[in-house]
Amino acid sequence: MLLLESFVFNPFGENTYLIYDETKQCVIIDPGCSSPSEEDRLFGFIDSHQLKPLMVINTHGHVDHVVGNNVVKRRYGIPVAAHSDTHYDFTQAKRQAVWLGFQPVGDIDQPDVDLEDDQEIKVGEGVLEVICTPGHAKGSISLYAPVEGWVFTGDALFCRSVGRTDLPGGDFDELHESIRSRLFTLPDETEVFSGHGETTTIGEEKDFNPYVAI
């Protein structure tokens, strides 16, 4: 059975998720830590619980979700995994930071591992399934834990909202299709852990999300 710990990092209130199980293996989803104090919070939890990081997983390549990649990768000697279509956004991280009024950031390393739709990622005895959900950004993915009934949607689907589509690579029609055909086919009770904001469920969003409600 997987366990999770969440952190809210950087000026954009980005949600970083740490997924682990009783074997102590773990993955870090979207490390948005952008200051030494935020890094200390993430590393302190990992180290105090004697966790064994396997990889960083990015749901997409926007700077607020990848700014902590390099420091996590180097501290634990682990790869970064993302969809191959995210590579362009990784090259634009410094420019995105300036455009969004984010603090200056250095170059972000390109992903080491390319993820594919329907791929399974083992975390100890647990599994995360990759679901391609483009529209907010090229190469956006969600991560589904079928046993636990969780889905990590990055910036595709939020509580009563959806990701912005006015940045390069954004496409509202594509995002709408991703949510309706890939996320809304999950069980209604599935808990949604988004890249920003509070948790919700698939059923609640099908009923009440004004952008994509069925």
C-alpha positions, 0 to 999 in steps of 0.5 A, a space after each residue: 500500500 502506497 503512502 504519500 506526503 505533500 508539500 506546498 512550495 515556491 511562490 506559485 503554491 505548487 504541490 510536490 508529492 512524495 510517494 513511498 511504501 513500507 519498503 522505504 522506496 519512494 518517488 518525488 513528483 514535481 519537486 517545486 522546492 525553490 529555496 534552501 528552507 524548502 529543500 530542507 523540508 523535503 530532504 528532512 522528511 526523506 532522510 528522517 524516514 530513511 526513504 530510498 528515492 528512486 526517481 523524480 517524476 515530472 507531470 510537465 515541464 513548467 518551471 514551478 514544477 521542475 525548479 527543484 529537479 537538479 538539487 534532488 537529482 544530485 543529492 540522491 543520485 537519481 534520474 528525472 523521468 518525464 514524457 519526451 514532449 516536455 523537453 522543449 519546456 525544460 529548455 525554456 525554464 529560465 525564460 519562463 521564470 522571468 516571464 512569470 516573475 519567478 525568482 531567477 533559476 539556472 538551467 534545468 537538466 533535461 529528463 533522463 528517462 522518457 515516460 510513455 502512456 500506460 507505462 507502469 512505474 514500480 514504487 516498492 510493492 506499489 504501482 503508478 500508471 502513466 496517463 497522457 493528459 496533454 493540453 495544459 502543456 506538451 507532454 503533460 501526464 497524470 499518475 494513477 495509483 489504482 490500488 489506493 484510488 489516487 490520481 496526480 494530475 499536475 496542472 491538467 485538472 484542479 478542484 473546480 478548475 483546469 490548467 491554463 492553456 495560454 502558455 506555449 504548447 497549451 490547447 484548451 480543446 486538447 485539455 478538455 479531451 484529455 480530462 473527459 476521455 482519460 481522467 473522467 473514465 477513472 472511478 468517481 471515488 478516485 482522489 485527485 491530487 493536483 499541482 496546485 490547490 486542494 484535493 477533490 474527486 473525479 466524481 465531484 469534478 464530473 458534477 461540479 467543474 464548470 469547465 468540463 462537467 458532464 
